[in-house]
């Protein structure tokens, strides 16, 4: 009889297995549980207000800069229009936060029934 010395070697890599699980989880169908749904609704309450207020603030800063440029660089012809443009920019920046609050408040009022229903379902002891 022949004596064959066959061995089996196996190398386990936890990091590799974790990467495999992460890749696999991307392709599995997602089942959204109630806690994830609650988090998503909560995030969406302020998202629109944030986008609008940041956009308004950036536009206001740009207007303020253009107004300052008009008053300092082209003083002869654009001094008064530059002041008006700069004041409009300041007004836009000043209004950005109240606009955020108003939009977020309205969105929260709209989402309140869904969020309250989910919180009641999640806080019930099982």
C-alpha positions in Angstrom: 0.0 0.0 0.0 1.1 3.4 -0.7 1.1 5.9 2.0 0.0 9.2 0.6 0.4 12.1 2.9 -2.4 14.4 1.9 -3.2 17.3 4.2 -6.0 19.8 4.2 -5.1 23.4 5.0 -7.6 26.1 5.7 -6.9 29.7 6.5 -9.7 31.6 8.2 -9.7 35.4 7.9 -12.3 37.3 10.0 -11.7 40.4 8.0 -12.4 38.6 4.7 -15.5 37.0 6.1 -16.8 40.4 7.3 -16.2 41.8 3.8 -18.1 38.9 2.2 -21.0 39.5 4.6 -21.0 43.2 3.8 -21.0 42.6 0.1 -23.7 40.0 0.4 -25.9 42.3 2.5 -25.9 44.9 -0.3 -27.6 42.4 -2.7 -30.2 40.9 -0.3 -33.7 42.4 -0.4 -34.0 44.8 2.4 -36.8 44.5 4.9 -37.3 47.8 6.6 -38.2 47.4 10.2 -40.2 49.9 12.2 -37.2 51.4 13.9 -35.5 52.1 10.6 -38.7 53.6 9.2 -39.0 55.8 12.3 -35.4 57.0 11.8 -36.0 57.7 8.1 -39.1 59.7 8.9 -37.3 61.7 11.5 -34.5 62.5 9.2 -36.8 63.5 6.4 -38.6 66.1 8.7 -35.6 68.5 8.5 -34.0 67.6 5.2 -36.1 69.9 3.0 -35.7 72.8 5.4 -32.0 72.3 5.6 -31.6 72.3 1.8 -33.7 75.4 1.3 -32.1 77.4 4.1 -28.5 76.5 3.1 -29.3 77.5 -0.5 -30.9 80.8 0.7 -27.9 81.5 2.9 -25.4 80.8 0.1 -27.3 83.0 -2.3 -27.4 85.7 0.3 -23.7 85.5 0.9 -23.0 85.7 -2.8 -25.3 88.8 -3.1 -23.5 90.4 -0.2 -20.2 89.8 -1.9 -21.4 91.2 -5.2 -22.7 94.3 -3.4 -19.5 94.8 -1.6 -17.6 94.4 -4.9 -19.8 97.0 -6.5 -19.3 99.5 -3.8 -15.5 99.0 -3.5 -14.3 98.3 -7.0 -16.8 100.2 -9.3 -17.5 103.1 -7.0 -18.5 105.6 -9.6 -21.4 103.9 -11.3 -22.3 101.0 -9.0 -22.1 102.5 -5.4 -25.8 102.8 -4.7 -26.9 99.6 -6.5 -24.1 97.8 -4.7 -25.5 99.0 -1.3 -29.0 97.7 -2.4 -27.6 94.4 -3.5 -25.6 94.0 -0.3 -28.6 94.8 1.9 -30.6 92.2 -0.1 -27.9 89.7 0.6 -27.9 90.4 4.3 -31.7 90.1 4.3 -31.5 86.7 2.6 -28.9 85.4 5.1 -31.0 86.7 8.0 -34.1 85.0 6.7 -32.5 81.6 6.2 -32.9 80.3 9.7 -36.5 81.4 10.2 -37.3 79.7 6.8 -35.6 76.5 8.0 -37.7 76.6 11.2 -41.0 77.2 9.3 -40.4 74.5 6.7 -39.3 72.0 9.4 -42.3 72.8 11.6 -44.7 72.2 8.8 -43.1 68.9 7.7 -43.1 67.7 11.4 -46.8 68.5 11.7 -47.4 66.5 8.5 -45.4 63.5 9.7 -46.6 63.6 13.3 -49.4 61.0 12.9 -47.1 58.5 11.3 -44.2 59.1 13.8 -46.6 58.9 16.8 -48.1 55.7 15.5 -44.7 54.1 15.0 -43.5 55.2 18.4 -46.5 53.7 20.1 -46.0 50.4 18.3 -42.3 50.4 19.2 -42.8 51.3 22.9 -45.4 48.6 23.6 -44.0 45.8 25.6 -44.1 42.5 23.7 
